[in-house]
Amino acid sequence: MKIKFLTVLAVILSILIMVTSCRFDNENGPKPVYVTLTLNINQFPDDRLFSQYVQSSGVTTALISAVPETISSVLSTTDLSSAYDQQLLDLTANTVTLTVPLDTSMRLVKETFSDELTRSQIITNDATPDYIGLSNTFTIDTDTTAKAIDVTMQEVVLVSTTSPTDASTDIDVDSSISVTFNHAMTTSTITTNTESDTSCSGSLQVSSDSFSTCIPMSASPEATSNNKLFTVTPASDLSLAKTYKIKVTTTAQSANSQ
């Protein structure tokens, strides 16, 4: 009985924190193309100093990136190779020094990790953050005396495992299907199509035709393991010699989303 499953997608949802930044002294003479700024949380803003509020509970490593304004949204897979600068935040002093262009619209991206990582490990190995955030656009110029920047942090929610596992074969046609997330989820946002409904309308979908239609389930997903594991059972046996795909859409939300 050869049924094959492929895992297609994982999702992210939002949590709000604040980052404030202020002030650097005007340069005498011609404006340089780039300026180096130090971000700091503990000191009152002074020359070329950003003051930022960082929610660092559980954070072992944080990377701050100054990116072009054209990056208007971020996922854990967003390409940040166009960043003007990327540096680790010193979580003891709560400081980071970035070299950024003057008179250029840009954004800040913040990524936080529970593991202790080097800058190279994050950038070279495309390490997946626990949280990621993006600011609105802002510009640094020689007349800047104060600036407030809000960063919305997103909890990076991943499908860590599935059952059946990715690319598995010889699966029983009456098998249940489950997905496990790396964070606790809001149960009301994990939905699926049931009974005779073949539309791909839920946040948890199973399909054999690339999601033109979806396999109806016998009931709504059952949540276990502190709302990290969700299980569904097809309303009828699956077909032999078909490949089925599992997809989780962005309507699925973590318990910490706002």
Secondary structure, 3 states (H helix, E strand, C coil): CCEEEEECCCEEEEEEEEEEECCCCCCCCCCCCEEEEEEECCCCCCCCEEECCCCCCCCCEEEEEEEECCCCCCCCCCCCCCCCEEEECECCCCEEEEEEECCCCEEEEEEEECCCCCHHHHHHHCCCCCEEEEECCECCCCCCCCEEEEEEEEEEECEEEEECCCCCCCCCCCCCEEEEECCCECHHHCCCCECCCCCCCCCEEEECCCCCCCCCECCCCEEECCCCEEEECECCCCCCCEEEEEEECCCCCECCCC
